[in-house]
Amino acid sequence: MEEDFKLLARFKKGDQQAFELLVRKYKMVVFNTVYSIMGNTQEADDIAQEVFLKVYTKAGSFKGESSFSTWLYRITVNRCVDELRKRKIKIISYETEFSQDEKLRLKDVLASREEDITEDLRKKELQDVIQKAMNSLPEKDRIILTLKEIEGLSYNEISKVMKISLGKVKIWLFRARQKLKEKLSFLFPEE
Amino acid sequence: MSCKEFRLLLSAYLDQEITEDEEEKLLKHLQACSGCARELEYLKQIKRLFLLKEKKEPEEFFETRLFARIKDKERQPIWQVYLPAFKKSILVVLISFLLIVGFLNYKKFFYQRPTEVVSDLLIETRLEENFEEEILAIYYGPPSIEERRLGR
């Protein structure tokens, strides 16, 4: 956190290299957050670039009231929300139904031990299937699950990024998980 | 506490975001309730799926493309940079202005004001007076200074 503030202070004084270091440090974070919310790599790349463009132009207005990463997550999430609202859709209309083959593969992955899932192809397949399930969720659920499960933020950090209370974080995450569980119900035997 | 309330706690328990007291109550409940224990297993499996998910890499030359975009933006004139951001506000201000001007002037377009009618009558009367003077001038020539003083 201290290091980010130092880099930002250097950048504000005109040191372009400090900005480059910040981009290098956070590009994966921003890209994966956007990808998980938007569900499309091409779009994620474009939006991630716009996020850094905004950081570049708005760095002067960052007062340091939160950590740099919280500010960056806020810009990222807001940019994604803007993009989704611009298109006036809450759920991206990608194919969200799982094929029989995908269901079997997912069951297979869950049944195997972590160290057995080493093949790149299986990992990629798994990634696509999870993303498909995410794409079928409403915008709010996708954002909160991304911040928790993909980025591993604490409830406190999520509440700052999304500007909601800790109680809401708890409830929204619970509901998002319930919806995801319904989408992946084929993995679980009937109760 | 009901099963519904315990299930809300399960989600926070998975994220290690519950108090010691809540955890103690939950663990006791899980020993007695097979439904909630099964629910916890499902949630753990979903969490595991996310843990197995690998991070994706952005497209090639991310930084190079970004810095080219920054240079492009810096070369743009200032109004081109800020106009898109204020486009909506400008439109709202313009529409509000037109509505206010329209509201204040709509009477002008639809009604003739009574004062204008009165002034029209005055003009007509004045025209008639001039007409009389002109006829007298044709018959008797223009009035002399004395006649003008007496008001012919």
Interface residues (C-beta under 8 A of the other chain):
Chain A: E20 V23 R24 K27 M28 F31 N32 Y35 T41 Q42 A44 D45 A48 Q49 F52 L53 Y56 T57 L106 V109 L110 E114 I117 K123 K124 L126 Q127 I130 L145 K148 E149 I150 S154 Y155 K170 I171 L173 F174 R177 L180 K181 L184 L187 F188 E191
Chain B: R7 L8 L10 S11 A12 D15 E17 G35 R38 Y42 L43 Q45 I46 K47 R48 L49 F50 L52 K53 E54 K55 K56 E57 P58 E59 F62 E63 R65 L66 F67 R69 I70 K73
